[in-house]
Amino acid sequence: MANEPEIVRNVVLGQNIEFTRDDISDWGYTRNGRQVGSFTVCVMLKKMSKEEAEYMRSAYGFDC
């Protein structure tokens, strides 16, 4: 579900995409059970249902 392209139409699920380290604009890691970074997920949480967003926050430690 989270990996299904919704807005862009020039890629499909399962397609291999090549990129370099310079192409990466978001990052994240876990520290003490909480997510640090993961800024894209914070934007996506605003578009999810309240229940789905709460699940993501509690299951994965997002603080945004």
N, C-alpha and C positions, 0 to 999 in steps of 0.2 A: 504494500500500500504506500509506504513512505517513498518508495523509489519509482513509482509510476509517474512518467512525465505527464504533467497536467497543463502546463502553459506552453511550453516549447513543442514544436511539431517536427523538428529536424533530427530527433533522436527517438529510439524505441527502447523499451525495457530489454536488457541483456546485451545491448550494443556495446562494443568495446570502444572506448574513447581514450586517445593518447593525450597526455599533457605533461608539462614540466613542473618542477617545484615553483617556478615563478608564476604559474597559472593559479596556484592555490591562494584563495583569499579568505578562507575561514579555517579554523583549527579548533581543537578541543581535546581536553584530557580530564581524567578524574583525579581529584585530590580529596582525601578524607571522605570519600563517598559522594562528593558533589562535583558537578561538571564545571570546568573552567573553560572559558571560550565558548565555542559552539554558538556563535552569534546568529548563524542562519537558522538554527533550531528555534531560537528565541523569537524570530520573526514568524516562523511557521506556527508556533504555539498560539499566536494571536488569531490565526485563521482556522484553528481546530475548534471542535465543540468543547465546551467547558469540561465535560467528562474525559474526553481524550487528552486534553491538555493537562488535566490533573493527574491522569495516569502517567503520562510522560514525565511530569515533574517528580512524582513519587517513586516511580520505577527506575528512573535514570539519573535523578539528582539534579535536574535543571532548576536553577534559582531565578530564572527570568519569567 
